[in-house]
Amino acid sequence: MAISRRALFRQMAATGAAFATIPSWPRAVLANGGSQAEGPRSRADLIRLDRLVNAFGASAEVAGAVYAAAARAADGDASAGTEALRASIARVHGVSTDRVVVGCGAGEVLHLAIAACAGRQQKVVAAVPTCELIEEIADRMGAEVASVPLDERYGHDLDAMLARVDSSVGVVYICNPNNPTGTLTSRQGLEAFLRRLPPAVHVVIDEAHHHYVEVARDYASFLDRPVDDPRLIVVRSFSNVYGLSGLRVGYGVAAADTVRSLGRIQAAGGINAVGSAAAIAALEDTAYVQRCVTRNVDDRQEFINEAGTRMARVIDSHTNFVMLDTDRPATRVIEHFRANGIAIAGFFPYFATYIRVSLGTPQQMREFWRVWDLMPRQARMSM
């Protein structure tokens, strides 16, 4: 049986007394991406394996911060919360606050970066497939996306991307680890790419899924191991490992001049006091993040093992989602799962038979494989 988000949090509360003391409504908002249950067979009733979130939600400390911030929201100063969050982010990454921009989700920060560094009638060079939000933002801005297929290892083809850069390009977007493939692009290759890139072109490194990467021979975050390059804008999100998808908080770290440029076009308002308080608490609760990362290693391996027993191919992932080859049109598989109460992600260019599956709770993953096994074996093997 599928487990609901609310039931999941009740189960988690049983193992953590502190969490049990938090009223239920902030937990539900954090876990459900900001929405309450909408009735049977509704969007909220689905097992959501299509979202890039932490299946176990936010920590008890974060939920407590949400409740406390909400209780004083009427008298609070949202701008003070935003400045406190900027200071926390700056402290974590060892930079000055004037190098930090925060936004309503990583999406707003990406929007600001493209608006400030590319804008209308210019191009954004990006991989395909990659985070679909980039193309949506570029379309809204009147910019054009120059798409470059991933290389044979499913990483960014940096040589091919460099070949697409000309005077019309304002931004190169690199998602590392990449969404939807979960794959890495070489740090050495990225540094060489930066050295060869024309000086007027900015590079956005989207590290939304960074925390799930285990120790890798040729991977390092550009925030953990920075380089002195004023063209870099590194973007992070609180929606994934921190479990704050419903509160929409993201940030970027860049040169102070670049941050000032983004600030000049950022709309007034921004993050509310509750979102700021939750994000600060999430940054401080490093133990919870590590527990989630450790668990994800085991959950991901279990998924790979289950796929292997069914002779299904997966792309080696460094995140909390996996690209799975269904050996049939992905659209049919998505429809099959949807009809059985599970939402999964697809269809992706150049990956017509692949789906992206976000790792859920153990109960959710058992239900995923049960529904998978309902597909006719003969059809799966013949296509």
C-alpha angles and dihedrals in degrees: 000000000000115000119226122229091246091051090048092057091048087055092049090049090058089064096042120047093192092059091050091062092064115095113249101244099071090046091053093048093049093047100042098049091253100312133104124219113295100196137276118330090005125134090266091051094062124098096250109217091148097075125088096229141117105269090212095054128216127336125264090253091055093047089051091051090051092053093046093047092048091051091059097033095110091061097033131110110229093197091055089054091050092051091048090052092049089052091050092049091047091051093050093051099036097241135120118266092245087069094059128085121183126198147172093282127327085284092072092049090051090048091052092048094052093043093050100039104031112012127161122353092010131107135246116204112214140157124256121253098028138121104330091212091077093064091045092052093046091051091052091048094049091244125134125235117222102204123208120189118238118260126254091277091051092249127120112290094227096180091053091046091051089052089059093055115104137142091292094061119096103167139027112202120206122180108200114206086029125234122247099014099047089220132139133237117215116264090213090052092049093052091050089048091054092051091053097044119104111259096242095059120093122212122215112202109196108205097171091133098037098116094066094059113108121211105303128186096233105022131097131152117249086228095050092043106022128192126211099249120129091201094068123102113182115197128199134179135212091205099085124043092008092056097227101126092129093056098051105221127159139149146197134211118209143136113307092246090053092049090052089052091052091047092055091062099036114110119242117260107041123164118013124233094259093053092048093050092048093049093049091051091047092053090052096048096076092152092063092049090052092050090052092048092049092049091048091059090058094042092050092050090049089053091050090049092051090049091050093054087057093046089243119149122230132190112240104260131201094188141061092274132064135207108227126193107224093186089228136067107304092219090064092049092049090052091049093053093044090053087054096050102265127113117208131170131254169108103113128180113258089010102078095157098041131098128191113229121193113212111251136181118305090259091051093049092049088053090048092056092043089056091043090056090055089070112098108263093213093056092047093053097043099054 
